[in-house]
Amino acid sequence: MDSVYSSEMPAARASDPHPLDEVMAAYRRNPAVAQKQQIGLVTRVLGGTDWLSGPGDDAAATPVDGRFLLSAGEAMWPPFVEQDPHGAGIGAVVANVNDIAAMGGRCLGIVDTIVGPEALAREVLGGLRFAAELYGVPILGGHLTIRDGPAALSAFATGLADVVLASRNAAPGHVLLYAGCLDGEVRTDFPFLPTFQSRGPRLAGDLALFPALAESGDCVAAKDISMAGILGSLAMLLEPSGCGATVDLDAMPHPAGVRLSTWVDVFPSYGFLLCAPPDRNDAVIDRFLERGLTCARIGSLDDTAVIRLRAGDDERVLTPVRGITGITPARDLEGGGRSPSAGA
């Protein structure tokens, strides 16, 4: 193991807020959670979804010759691009390779689109190159527009999977696990935990765990933790199946010195939620521990369609899972309209 991970909360004082109050308040004030509901516009215009072929999951999956071609895309937050263009370039690669991995795939390459002044574009390209080399993923091309004014950065990835870790595979009775790397420090200007320095050349192997888990049957569904944080990402993971979950906050791994109410809103460069059959729980955990990563069971899935949080003897309902994105399943639309677009 490269470092010691702590999953213990700091000792509480009588004047401290209840940990459940803190975590629930953090979830409700996270703007990225509310913004996820805007994704529903896609199906209101283009038609319903089956979640797997798009829109809906971390990547859209298209059957090709007995395998699945995965397609993913990410637009980086414009203020982040302007304030830290090199970091935004890194983030664009990270978001895409994580999406492909969370679907059980191996990334084939990335294309990008950059709009902005030359100096900013140069920094963005440097970040893209840095991350692509770390993950061993080629930048295949893209589009560049040099102009003064507001900057924009998007990137898109393709990958291949033999077995897909689709969110719609989640089912009551599955265990819920958190897997990730807790090394590094959370940025003070942006809720992001970079782990590039600590993992370095091991990053590609870290992502290769996911297709291996899919192909062995040890894991059936996964989602990378995004700007919506752990709990918002969990709601998105459960929405396609309609499952609920109870999350044990006392079992949640988080970096030492970082309050849990802060950690649940962080976008980690390597952080995932996984669903697995109960008899595969130990096998999944062992895979991550063998690489010096952390993995722990943090809850279980049920048929309630709500997320509950538990801390000590206290348990409360956080949110329903339906409507977190507003995406409409095809079966709920008259005529069962389908969309050919990529995953959300």
C-alpha positions, 0 to 999 in steps of 0.5 A: 500500500502506498499510503494509509487511508482513513475512513473514520470521522473526526471525534465529534463535539457536542456543538458539532453538526450531526454528520448526516445533517452536514452531508445532506446539506452538502448534497443539496447545495451542490450546483452540479446535482441540480444541473444534471436535471438539465440532461433531460432536455435531450430526450424531450427533443430527441426521444426516449432512451434505453440508457445503454445505447444513449443517451444515459450512461457514462458512454453509449454502447453500440454492438459491433461484431460481438463487442461494444463500441463505446462513445463518450464526450465531456465539455469542461466547465468554462470558468475552469478552462479560463482559470486553469487551461492546462488543468482543464486539458488534463481534466478533459482526458481524465473524464473521458478515460474514466467514462470508458473504464466505468463502462467496462471498456478500454479507451482507443483514443480521444479527439478534442475541440478547443476555442479561445486565444492562442496562449490559452489553447497552447496550455489546453493542448499541453494538458491534453498531451500530459494526461494522454501520455500518462494514460497511454491514450492517443490524441487522434485529432480534433478542432481548433479555433483561435479567437479572442473571447470566451474559451471552450473545451470539449473532448470525446473518446471511443473505446471497446468493451467485451462485457458492458458495465451498464447502470441498468444492470444494477439490481436489489441485493447487489452490494455497493462499493467505493473504489478509488485513490485517496492520495493527493490534496483536494484543490482549494479553488475547485473541488478536484482531487488529482492523483497523477503524482502519486499514481503516475505510470500506474494510471493505465493499469488502474483503469484496466481493472474495470474491463477485467472486473466486467469480463470476470463477472465480479462487477455488473455496473459502475459509474465514475464519480463526477462533479455531482460528487459521490451521492449525486453520481450514485443517484445517476447510477441507480436511476436507470434500474430504479433501485434504491440504496442505503449508504453507510457513511461510517464505512465511506473511505475518505482522505485523512483531514478532509471532512466527509461533508466536503469529500462527498462533493469532490470530483476525484481523478480516480473514484468509482462506484460499483455494483457487485453480487454479494458473493463477489464482494471480496474479489472486487475489493482484493483487485483494488487493494492489490494495486495499492488503491482503496476499495470498501463496501459502503452499502447495498441496493434495494427496491425502494427507489430512494437513497438513504444515508446511515451514520451510527444509529441514525438513518434518513432519506436523502433523495429519490433516484428517479428524475436526477437527470430527467432522462425519459426511458423510451417505454415511458414515451408514446410510440417508444421514441429512440435516440441515436445520440451518445451517452450523457 
